[in-house]
Amino acid sequence: PAINVTWVCEGVRQTNVSTTSGILPKEDGTYQITEEIKVGLEEKRSYA
């Protein structure tokens, strides 16, 4: 399966800024993925 996660900061696509758990199967036949990005406490930009 293919799962794409994209981080956007103030309208600009961010690349190579996150870490991932990889695609993991679940018992119910679906899949999950965890994406993480580190943002400093002083950073005031908007991420989506």
C-alpha positions in Angstrom: 0.0 0.0 0.0 1.1 3.6 -0.5 0.6 6.3 2.1 1.8 9.8 1.5 2.2 12.3 4.3 3.2 15.9 3.5 4.0 18.7 6.0 3.2 22.2 5.0 4.5 25.3 6.8 2.9 28.6 6.0 1.8 27.3 2.6 5.2 25.8 1.6 5.6 22.0 1.3 8.4 20.8 3.6 10.6 17.9 2.5 13.0 15.8 4.6 11.8 17.3 7.9 10.0 14.3 9.5 10.7 10.9 10.8 8.3 8.0 10.2 7.4 4.7 11.8 6.9 3.2 8.4 3.6 1.6 7.3 2.5 -0.8 10.0 -0.3 -3.4 9.6 -3.1 -3.5 12.1 -5.1 -6.5 13.3 -8.3 -5.3 11.5 -6.6 -5.5 8.1 -6.0 -1.7 7.8 -2.7 0.1 8.0 -1.3 2.9 10.1 1.7 5.3 9.9 3.1 7.8 12.4 4.9 10.9 11.1 6.8 13.2 13.5 8.3 16.6 13.0 10.3 18.5 15.7 9.4 22.1 16.1 11.1 24.4 18.7 9.0 26.0 21.4 10.0 29.5 20.2 8.9 28.8 16.6 5.6 30.6 15.8 5.0 29.3 12.3 1.9 27.4 11.3 2.3 23.7 10.3 -0.4 21.5 8.7 
